[in-house]
Amino acid sequence: MRDAGPAQIDAQAKLNPGALDSRPTSKQVAFAERLARIKRRVVPDECFRDKGLMSKWIDRNK
């Protein structure tokens, strides 16, 4: 019964590998929101779900 916890965690990780890795970091989000305020623009919702899109948005709006 003791192995049920770690085994379940491993099984969940295999179902959705890297789900957290694809999300933008808190620093990216904070920087993008600061840029958006300065430039009076809105960060698109999809950027909050994908770190690559967030990075591209930041690069285009520096």
NUNUTOR-569930 format. One record per residue (C-alpha): z, y, x; residue in three letters; residue number from 1. Coordinates in Angstrom, 1 decimal, decimal comma. Layout:
@pz:Z	py:Y	px:X	type:ALA	seq:NUM
...
***
This chain:
@pz:0,0	py:0,0	px:0,0	type:MET	seq:1
@pz:0,6	py:2,3	px:2,9	type:ARG	seq:2
@pz:-3,1	py:2,2	px:3,9	type:ASP	seq:3
@pz:-4,3	py:3,3	px:0,5	type:ALA	seq:4
@pz:-3,9	py:7,1	px:1,3	type:GLY	seq:5
@pz:-5,9	py:7,3	px:4,5	type:PRO	seq:6
@pz:-8,5	py:4,9	px:3,2	type:ALA	seq:7
@pz:-9,0	py:7,0	px:0,1	type:GLN	seq:8
@pz:-9,3	py:10,2	px:2,2	type:ILE	seq:9
@pz:-11,9	py:8,5	px:4,4	type:ASP	seq:10
@pz:-13,8	py:7,4	px:1,3	type:ALA	seq:11
@pz:-13,9	py:10,9	px:-0,1	type:GLN	seq:12
@pz:-15,0	py:12,4	px:3,2	type:ALA	seq:13
@pz:-17,9	py:9,9	px:3,3	type:LYS	seq:14
@pz:-19,0	py:10,9	px:-0,2	type:LEU	seq:15
@pz:-19,4	py:14,5	px:0,6	type:ASN	seq:16
@pz:-19,7	py:15,0	px:4,4	type:PRO	seq:17
@pz:-19,8	py:18,5	px:5,7	type:GLY	seq:18
@pz:-19,2	py:20,2	px:2,3	type:ALA	seq:19
@pz:-16,8	py:22,6	px:3,9	type:LEU	seq:20
@pz:-18,9	py:23,0	px:6,9	type:ASP	seq:21
@pz:-21,7	py:24,6	px:4,9	type:SER	seq:22
@pz:-19,6	py:27,3	px:3,4	type:ARG	seq:23
@pz:-19,4	py:30,7	px:5,2	type:PRO	seq:24
@pz:-16,3	py:31,4	px:7,2	type:THR	seq:25
@pz:-13,7	py:33,9	px:5,9	type:SER	seq:26
@pz:-14,8	py:36,3	px:8,7	type:LYS	seq:27
@pz:-18,4	py:36,1	px:7,6	type:GLN	seq:28
@pz:-17,4	py:36,9	px:4,0	type:VAL	seq:29
@pz:-15,2	py:39,8	px:5,0	type:ALA	seq:30
@pz:-17,9	py:41,3	px:7,3	type:PHE	seq:31
@pz:-20,6	py:40,9	px:4,6	type:ALA	seq:32
@pz:-18,4	py:42,5	px:2,0	type:GLU	seq:33
@pz:-17,7	py:45,4	px:4,3	type:ARG	seq:34
@pz:-21,4	py:45,8	px:5,0	type:LEU	seq:35
@pz:-22,2	py:45,7	px:1,3	type:ALA	seq:36
@pz:-19,7	py:48,4	px:0,5	type:ARG	seq:37
@pz:-21,0	py:50,7	px:3,3	type:ILE	seq:38
@pz:-24,7	py:50,1	px:2,3	type:LYS	seq:39
@pz:-23,9	py:50,1	px:-1,4	type:ARG	seq:40
@pz:-25,4	py:46,6	px:-1,9	type:ARG	seq:41
@pz:-24,3	py:43,4	px:-3,4	type:VAL	seq:42
@pz:-24,0	py:40,1	px:-1,5	type:VAL	seq:43
@pz:-26,0	py:37,5	px:-3,5	type:PRO	seq:44
@pz:-23,9	py:34,7	px:-5,0	type:ASP	seq:45
@pz:-25,8	py:32,0	px:-3,1	type:GLU	seq:46
@pz:-24,7	py:33,5	px:0,2	type:CYS	seq:47
@pz:-21,1	py:32,6	px:-0,7	type:PHE	seq:48
@pz:-22,1	py:28,9	px:-0,9	type:ARG	seq:49
@pz:-24,1	py:28,6	px:2,3	type:ASP	seq:50
@pz:-23,2	py:29,8	px:5,8	type:LYS	seq:51
@pz:-26,8	py:30,0	px:6,9	type:GLY	seq:52
@pz:-27,8	py:32,2	px:4,0	type:LEU	seq:53
@pz:-24,8	py:34,4	px:4,6	type:MET	seq:54
@pz:-25,7	py:34,8	px:8,3	type:SER	seq:55
@pz:-29,3	py:35,8	px:7,4	type:LYS	seq:56
@pz:-28,0	py:38,3	px:4,8	type:TRP	seq:57
@pz:-25,7	py:39,8	px:7,4	type:ILE	seq:58
@pz:-28,5	py:40,0	px:10,0	type:ASP	seq:59
@pz:-30,8	py:41,8	px:7,5	type:ARG	seq:60
@pz:-28,2	py:44,3	px:6,4	type:ASN	seq:61
@pz:-26,6	py:45,3	px:9,7	type:LYS	seq:62
***
